[in-house]
């Protein structure tokens, strides 16, 4: 099926009532059938990506920011909530770990620079961009030492 055809079908499907069934796959938690095609919903890395992606017959068809009103989602059971929570916590750990490792490195007393960083207040700013990027200052990501220290403490709490 061409991308254009699958996108067209995807748009049609979002306007129809589809009864979704729960799967055991945390990345593709819902499956259903619509207009004679097998469909699946993938959970994406929201907010960096659209919340859902609709797959039709195994091919990516359409990104979705919201759950279409005509669709019927199965109710979450208690064990489903644990699966979703574990997935989200895993994603959070993956995002926090580099920041926690950076502040640990900056404040590591075995290095001569540690006194410099340990004595800086939480609101001391670090500026970072992608390697090789020539972004102007307004497009750079602002990170403070406090952000790094909070990332480290949240990661420590999660991993207890």
C-alpha positions as a LaTeX table, in Angstrom:
\begin{tabular}{lrrr}
\hline
Residue & $x$ (\AA) & $y$ (\AA) & $z$ (\AA) \\
\hline
Unk1 & 0.00 & 0.00 & 0.00 \\
Unk2 & 1.38 & 3.43 & $-0.91$ \\
Unk3 & 1.98 & 6.08 & 1.75 \\
Unk4 & $-0.68$ & 8.26 & 0.16 \\
Unk5 & $-3.21$ & 5.40 & 0.21 \\
Unk6 & $-2.44$ & 4.44 & 3.82 \\
Unk7 & $-2.73$ & 8.09 & 4.93 \\
Unk8 & $-6.09$ & 8.35 & 3.14 \\
Unk9 & $-7.30$ & 5.14 & 4.79 \\
Unk10 & $-6.00$ & 6.38 & 8.14 \\
Unk11 & $-8.02$ & 9.57 & 7.82 \\
Unk12 & $-11.11$ & 7.52 & 6.97 \\
Unk13 & $-10.56$ & 5.24 & 9.95 \\
Unk14 & $-10.28$ & 8.15 & 12.39 \\
Unk15 & $-13.81$ & 9.17 & 11.39 \\
Unk16 & $-15.32$ & 5.72 & 12.00 \\
Unk17 & $-16.21$ & 3.83 & 15.13 \\
Unk18 & $-13.42$ & 1.37 & 15.84 \\
Unk19 & $-13.54$ & $-0.91$ & 18.86 \\
Unk20 & $-9.94$ & $-1.38$ & 19.96 \\
Unk21 & $-8.73$ & $-4.41$ & 21.87 \\
Unk22 & $-5.89$ & $-4.49$ & 24.37 \\
Unk23 & $-2.66$ & $-6.26$ & 23.37 \\
Unk24 & 0.24 & $-7.42$ & 25.53 \\
Unk25 & 2.71 & $-5.19$ & 23.65 \\
Unk26 & 3.41 & $-1.96$ & 25.63 \\
Unk27 & 4.56 & $-0.16$ & 22.45 \\
Unk28 & 1.47 & $-1.25$ & 20.44 \\
Unk29 & $-1.15$ & $-1.49$ & 23.20 \\
Unk30 & $-4.23$ & $-1.50$ & 20.94 \\
Unk31 & $-5.30$ & $-3.51$ & 17.90 \\
Unk32 & $-8.50$ & $-3.52$ & 15.91 \\
Unk33 & $-10.06$ & $-3.92$ & 12.52 \\
Unk34 & $-11.53$ & $-1.17$ & 10.36 \\
Unk35 & $-12.65$ & $-1.03$ & 6.75 \\
Unk36 & $-11.43$ & $-4.61$ & 6.32 \\
Unk37 & $-7.89$ & $-3.81$ & 7.43 \\
Unk38 & $-5.93$ & $-4.85$ & 10.52 \\
Unk39 & $-4.97$ & $-1.79$ & 12.52 \\
Unk40 & $-2.66$ & $-1.13$ & 15.46 \\
Unk41 & $-1.90$ & 1.90 & 17.60 \\
Unk42 & 1.67 & 2.64 & 18.63 \\
Unk43 & 2.46 & 4.79 & 21.68 \\
Unk44 & 5.17 & 7.27 & 20.79 \\
Unk45 & 7.73 & 9.23 & 22.79 \\
Unk46 & 5.34 & 12.05 & 23.69 \\
Unk47 & 5.81 & 15.09 & 23.87 \\
Unk48 & 8.81 & 14.86 & 21.51 \\
Unk49 & 6.64 & 12.96 & 19.01 \\
Unk50 & 2.91 & 12.74 & 18.33 \\
Unk51 & 1.12 & 10.76 & 21.05 \\
Unk52 & $-0.05$ & 7.90 & 18.77 \\
Unk53 & 0.68 & 6.46 & 15.36 \\
Unk54 & $-1.91$ & 4.44 & 13.46 \\
Unk55 & $-0.62$ & 1.41 & 11.55 \\
Unk56 & $-2.75$ & $-0.24$ & 8.86 \\
Unk57 & $-1.81$ & $-3.77$ & 7.78 \\
Unk58 & 1.59 & $-3.30$ & 9.41 \\
Unk59 & 2.40 & 0.00 & 7.68 \\
Unk60 & 2.57 & 3.40 & 9.32 \\
Unk61 & $-0.41$ & 5.44 & 8.17 \\
Unk62 & $-1.04$ & 8.47 & 10.34 \\
Unk63 & 0.28 & 10.32 & 13.41 \\
Unk64 & $-2.34$ & 11.36 & 15.97 \\
Unk65 & $-2.11$ & 13.96 & 18.73 \\
Unk66 & $-5.43$ & 12.92 & 20.30 \\
Unk67 & $-7.60$ & 9.84 & 20.51 \\
Unk68 & $-10.34$ & 10.24 & 17.83 \\
Unk69 & $-13.79$ & 10.62 & 19.45 \\
Unk70 & $-15.48$ & 7.79 & 17.50 \\
Unk71 & $-12.89$ & 5.24 & 18.66 \\
Unk72 & $-13.65$ & 3.02 & 21.64 \\
Unk73 & $-10.66$ & 2.24 & 23.82 \\
Unk74 & $-10.75$ & $-0.73$ & 26.23 \\
Unk75 & $-10.75$ & 0.08 & 29.92 \\
Unk76 & $-7.42$ & $-0.23$ & 31.69 \\
Unk77 & $-7.16$ & $-3.01$ & 34.23 \\
Unk78 & $-4.94$ & $-2.73$ & 37.33 \\
Unk79 & $-2.09$ & $-4.73$ & 35.72 \\
Unk80 & $-2.27$ & $-2.48$ & 32.62 \\
Unk81 & $-1.71$ & 0.57 & 34.80 \\
Unk82 & 1.46 & $-1.04$ & 36.19 \\
Unk83 & 2.71 & $-1.80$ & 32.67 \\
Unk84 & 2.12 & 1.77 & 31.52 \\
Unk85 & 3.71 & 3.18 & 34.68 \\
Unk86 & 6.78 & 0.94 & 34.30 \\
Unk87 & 7.12 & 2.03 & 30.67 \\
Unk88 & 6.89 & 5.72 & 31.60 \\
Unk89 & 9.32 & 5.35 & 34.50 \\
Unk90 & 11.78 & 3.59 & 32.19 \\
Unk91 & 11.56 & 6.47 & 29.73 \\
Unk92 & 12.05 & 8.99 & 32.56 \\
Unk93 & 15.14 & 7.16 & 33.82 \\
Unk94 & 16.58 & 7.16 & 30.31 \\
Unk95 & 16.11 & 10.91 & 30.07 \\
Unk96 & 17.44 & 11.75 & 33.55 \\
Unk97 & 20.52 & 9.51 & 33.58 \\
Unk98 & 22.76 & 11.67 & 31.30 \\
Unk99 & 22.06 & 14.77 & 33.42 \\
Unk100 & 22.71 & 12.91 & 36.67 \\
Unk101 & 25.97 & 11.50 & 35.27 \\
Unk102 & 27.06 & 14.97 & 34.14 \\
Unk103 & 26.58 & 16.57 & 37.57 \\
Unk104 & 28.31 & 13.58 & 39.20 \\
Unk105 & 31.27 & 14.13 & 36.88 \\
Unk106 & 31.34 & 17.90 & 37.48 \\
Unk107 & 31.24 & 17.48 & 41.26 \\
Unk108 & 33.56 & 14.46 & 41.43 \\
Unk109 & 36.20 & 15.41 & 44.03 \\
Unk110 & 38.88 & 13.38 & 42.23 \\
Unk111 & 39.01 & 16.05 & 39.52 \\
Unk112 & 40.59 & 19.47 & 39.91 \\
Unk113 & 37.52 & 21.20 & 38.47 \\
Unk114 & 35.13 & 19.85 & 41.13 \\
Unk115 & 35.70 & 22.78 & 43.53 \\
Unk116 & 34.69 & 25.16 & 40.77 \\
Unk117 & 31.34 & 23.40 & 40.20 \\
Unk118 & 30.56 & 22.44 & 43.79 \\
Unk119 & 30.69 & 26.07 & 44.87 \\
Unk120 & 28.33 & 27.36 & 42.18 \\
Unk121 & 24.70 & 28.09 & 43.14 \\
Unk122 & 21.79 & 26.10 & 41.71 \\
Unk123 & 20.81 & 28.93 & 39.37 \\
Unk124 & 24.25 & 28.96 & 37.68 \\
Unk125 & 23.54 & 28.38 & 33.97 \\
Unk126 & 25.18 & 25.97 & 31.62 \\
Unk127 & 24.50 & 26.44 & 27.92 \\
Unk128 & 24.41 & 23.48 & 25.57 \\
Unk129 & 23.76 & 22.85 & 21.90 \\
Unk130 & 24.10 & 19.88 & 19.61 \\
Unk131 & 27.68 & 19.21 & 18.57 \\
Unk132 & 28.56 & 21.18 & 15.45 \\
Unk133 & 25.48 & 23.37 & 15.77 \\
Unk134 & 25.71 & 27.06 & 14.98 \\
Unk135 & 22.46 & 27.95 & 16.70 \\
Unk136 & 22.12 & 31.50 & 17.98 \\
Unk137 & 21.95 & 31.88 & 21.76 \\
Unk138 & 18.14 & 32.20 & 21.77 \\
Unk139 & 17.82 & 28.67 & 20.30 \\
Unk140 & 20.13 & 27.03 & 22.79 \\
Unk141 & 18.90 & 24.90 & 25.64 \\
Unk142 & 19.41 & 26.50 & 29.04 \\
Unk143 & 20.35 & 24.10 & 31.82 \\
Unk144 & 21.23 & 25.17 & 35.34 \\
Unk145 & 23.27 & 23.28 & 37.91 \\
Unk146 & 20.05 & 23.07 & 39.92 \\
Unk147 & 18.39 & 21.22 & 37.01 \\
Unk148 & 21.24 & 18.71 & 36.99 \\
Unk149 & 21.16 & 18.27 & 40.77 \\
Unk150 & 17.37 & 17.74 & 40.71 \\
Unk151 & 17.75 & 15.17 & 37.92 \\
Unk152 & 20.28 & 13.31 & 40.06 \\
Unk153 & 18.03 & 13.31 & 43.14 \\
Unk154 & 14.91 & 12.24 & 41.20 \\
Unk155 & 16.87 & 9.43 & 39.54 \\
Unk156 & 18.18 & 8.29 & 42.96 \\
Unk157 & 14.60 & 8.22 & 44.34 \\
Unk158 & 13.30 & 6.24 & 41.36 \\
Unk159 & 16.11 & 3.70 & 41.51 \\
Unk160 & 15.70 & 3.02 & 45.27 \\
\hline
\end{tabular}
